[in-house]
Amino acid sequence: MITSKNIFHHELIGLNLKVFNSSNNFLIGISGKIIDERKKTITIETEDNGIKIIPKDVSIFHLFLPNGELVEIDGKILVNRPEDRIKKKYKKL
């Protein structure tokens, strides 16, 4: 089960996301369901069925886990290929 402690070792596709903060003011507040993840970007489907590509390295995300928990993650930590991030060992964050 995905929790705030093991989120880096799980797939993010399918989770709901909101851009909490960003150096690009146009990205703040965008929310939707993650449909794809690349090394430097996350693609989400917004509530109006639009597709947005958000750069990881300039954003802070709020992820909503299936158990209702809210997790805030700095996108700089996520900059990596998803398959490499899942295998990587993390020190305490």
Disulfide bonds with the S-S distance in Angstrom:
none
